[in-house]
Amino acid sequence: MKAAVWYGGKDIRIEDLPTPKIKDDEVLVRVKAVSICGSDLHAYRGASKRRIPPLVMGHEFSGEIVKLGRTVKGLKEGERVVLEPVLSCGKCALCQRGRSNICENIRLVGLHLSGAFSEYVPIPASKCHTLPDAVSFEEASLVEPLAVAVHAVNLASLEKDEDIGILGSGAVGLMTLQVVNNIGAEKLFAIDTLEYRLDLAKKLGATTTINAKKEDPVKEVLAHGGVNTVFEAVGHQKTVQQALSMVRKGGKVVIIGMLEATMELGILDVTVKEIEIKGSYGYTSNDFKQALTLIAKGKVEVKPLITHVLSLHDIVKGFDILSQGAENVIKVVLKP
């Protein structure tokens, strides 16, 4: 099979690899669409120490089942599926408490296991979710990042008609915005440095957009009375500090972004304002199912986020477009 093998940095090569064999409880999936995640991009830029080359990356994917393991029930060859790439043990204390996203023995397709920048992927049958006819393979490849947004919003335990700030209008930020809108926000601030992203945020439901290159987002949000909850979807020290500065007393800051490992922050605000800080990592199976339902019911629009669809052979081009922020890019989907 054809696969894009990452050898570190910007070295990605299309190679012929053996088609994977499957275990009794697995299925073999023919990948039909796989989107490039920000974490894949971090590796391409040399900013990720989690991925060890050589590696076939790619974990946001959908496809068609072409082979069933001997003990697999309830699925059939030819079935259209979206794949949940987080493999948790189900046995550790965290899994037992329903927090499988931070399982002690977690394994991720495209990180610990060979991923979906390839023609075929073996995966446990339990991680296959049947696609409704109305959901395309390309749309389905965005279920995984949408699940990240769903998990973050679920963690925040929002009430209807809260005032919400979202720092970062990339794919996850724009999805978080839509999930929040389904709950019902009074004021919804979208903050970014790129005008085309803010234009889309407005179309997708933001009541106010702020270009942080032109205006001080903290001053602008505080001029409107601050916000109850901030979702930080960038991962920079500056944006996390902005989140802490614009949230109201007794408010929440949910951190989704993962760009910087260490930060120096003004913690006094956290104490005197009694700010609740929550880290949000990945998602559970329930979050993933909720994300698929939101797309299937038209509650979250993902088509406007897919700005580029390329063949697997053009994977380097896709990474370069994302790395340079060229062509008004938001999400690149590859077709192996």
N, C-alpha and C positions, 0 to 999 in steps of 0.2 A: 504494500500500500504506500501511497505518497504521504509524507509527513514533513512538517516544518520543525527542524531540530534547532534548538537554541544552544549555542556554544559559549554564551557569555557576551555581555555588551550588545553591540549591534550585529553580531555574527549569527544570522539565522540562515539555515540551508535546507532546501527541499531535497529530501532523500527518499530512497526506497527502503522501507522497513517491512519485516514479516507481518502479515495480518495477525493480530492477537488471537490467542486461544482463550476460551472462556471456561470458567468453573461451573459446577452443576447449578449454582444459584445465581448465575450471571446471564446477561444477554449481550450479544454483539450488536452494536449500533453503528449504522452508516451515518456519519455526521453530515447533516444538510446545511447547517448554519452555525457559526460560532463567532461570538463577538469578542473584541479585544478589551480586556479589563484594564483599569488604571494600574492594578498591581502587576500585570504583565508588562505594561509600559515602564514601570519603575525598574524592572529587571533589564529591559532594553536600554534604559538610560544609565545602567550601572548603579542604581540606587537601592537595589534589593539584595539583602544577604540571605533571604529565606529560600530562594531558588538556587539550586546547585546544578550547573551544566555538566554534561549535555542533558537536555531535557526537552520534551515536547510539552509546551505550555498549552493553555486554553482550557477554561472551565465553564464558560457561559455558552451552553450549546443545546441544540435540538437535533433530532434525526429520526431514522426509521430502523426498527428492529429487523435484523437480517438473520439472526440465529438465536435459538433459545437453549439455555442450559437444561440438563436432564431433569432437574426437579422444579423447574419454573412453571408456575400455574398462573392463569389469569391474564396472560399476555399472548400475543400471536405475532408471527412473522409478518412484516409489512405494516405493523402498527406505527403510527406517528406519535413520537414521545418527546418530552422535554426532560432533561436529566438533572437530577440534584447531585452535585459533585462533592458534597460533604459526607464523608464516611465516618460516622461516630461508632463507638464500641457498644453503646447501649447498656453497659455494665457498670461503669464507674459512678461515683457518687453524684457527679454533675449530670450525667445522662439520666440517672434515676430521678433527679429533681426536675427533669424537663429542660435542662440547659445543654442540650447536645451540641450546640454551636461552639461551646468551649470545653468539649470533651477532653479528658486527660490523654486520650489515645487517638486523637483526631487525625484523619488522613484526608487530603484533598486531591482530587483529580487535577492534573496540571501543575501540581506542586510536589507532592510526595509520590504520585503515580503519573504515568504517561497520560498526556492530556488530549484535547480535542482539536488541536491544530494538525489534524490528520484525517484520513478517510474513515477510519474505524476506531471505536473505543469499546473495550469491555467494561461492564458496570453491573453491580448487583441489581437484580430485577426489582428489588424494593425501592430503588432510587429512580425508577421510571414512572413518569406521570403522563397519562394519555392526553394528547392534544385535542381540544375541540376543533371541529372542522373550520370554524371561523378564525382560528388563530394560525397565522402562517409560521413557517419554520424561522423566518427572520425575526418576527415578533417574539417567538418563543425563546430565542436566544437571549432576550432581555428579561426573562422571568427571574433569572438568578440575581442580577443587580437590583431588580425591583424588590426581591425578597430582602435584600440588605436594607432598603428604605423602609419596608414594612416592619422589619424587626426593630429598627430605630424608633419608629413612631409608636409601636406597641410598648416599647420600654418606657416611653415618656408618659404613658397613661393620660393622654390629653382629654380635656373636657371640651364640649362644644363651645364655640364662640370665644376661644382664647385668642390672644394676639401672639403671632408666631414669627420668628426670624429664621431665615435659612441662608447661611453663609456658604456660597458656592453654588453655581448654577450649571455644573457639569451634569452628566447623566444621572448620578445618584441624587444630587441636589434637586434636579427637576422632577425626579420620581418621588422624592420625599415631599416636595411641594404638592404633588397631586394626591398622594396618600393622605396628607394633612387636610386637603380640601374636601376629601370624602367624609372626614369627620365633621368638618365645618369650622373654619377659622373666621374671626371677626376681621382682623388685619393680618395680612400675610406679606411680609417683606422678603423679597429676593435680592440678594447682594452678590455681585460678581464684578469682574473688571473688564468683561467683554460684552459689548453692546448687543451682539447678535444673540448671545445666550439670554440676556435680560429681556430682549424682545420676545423670545420664545417663552420665557418664564411668565411674562404678562399674558400671553395667549393661553397659557396653561393654568392661569388662575391667580397669579400674584396680584395683590391689590396695589402694592407699591414696589417699584424696582429702584435700586441704588447702585450706581456705578462707582465703585470704591476708588477708581483712579481719578474721578472728578469731584467726589464729595466724601466727607468723613462719615462713614456708615453709622458710627456710634452716635455722633451728634444728630444725624437725621432720624435715627430710630428713637433716641431719647426725646427729640422734639415732638414726637408723637406719643410720648408717655412710656416708652420702653415696651418690652414684650414679656409674656409669661414664660415662654420656652424658646430656646435657640437650638437649632440643629446645625452643627459645624461639619460641613462636608468638604473641607479643603485639607486640613491637617498641618497648617503652618502655625507657628507660635503667635504671629500677629493676629491671625483670624480667631484663634482660640481666646486670646486676650480680648479681642473685640466682642466676642460672644459673652464673656464674663462681665464686660463693661456695659453692655446694652440690656442685659436681662434684669428684670425687676427683682426687688427683694422677695425672697422666698421662691424664686423661679428655678428653672432647670436648664442645664446646658447638656445636650447630648452630642458626644464627639464621635463622628463616623470616620473622619479623615485620618489617614495614617502616613503622612509624608515625613514628619520629623519624629525621631525616636525620643529626643529630649527637648524640653522647653523651659524657659525661665518666665514665670507668670506672676502677676500680682495677686497673691493668695489672700491678702487681707480682705478684698472684696468678697471672696468666697465665704469667709467667716462672718463678717459684719452684715452681709446681705443674706446669709444663710442660703447660699446657692447650692443646689443639688447637682453634682456633676456625674453624668453617667457615660461610661464607655460603651460603645455599641459595636459588636464584632459579628459579622456573618449573619446567620439566621438559623432557625430551627425548621424541621419539616413542616410544621404548621404554618410558619411564615411563608415558606415556599409555596405551599398549596394556596394560601391566601393571595399571594402575588399572581399566580396563574388565574385564579378566579377573577381578580380585578381586571386583568387584560381581557379575559374571555367575555366579561360582562360590559366591556367598554368603559369601566370606571377610571382606568388609567390608560392614557394614550402613549404608546411607545413608538409608533411609526414616525412621528416628527423628530424623534431623537436619532433615528437611523439615517445619518447623512451620507454614508458611503457603504456600498456593497461591492466587494472585490473577490476575485478568485484566490484560493490558497497560494497560488504561485506569486501573487502580488502582495504577500504578507509584509514584506519589508517596506513596500510603498505605504501600506496601511499604518505601520508603526511610525514611519517618518512623518506622515500627515498629522498623526496624533502628537508626536514629539514636538513638531514645529507649531502646532495649533493652526495649521493651514486650512484653507478652503471652508471656513466656518464649521469645522468638524465638531461633532459631539460624540457619535458612536460609529465605529467601523465594524461591519459584519463581513466575515469571510465565508466563502462557499467552497469547501474542499471538493 
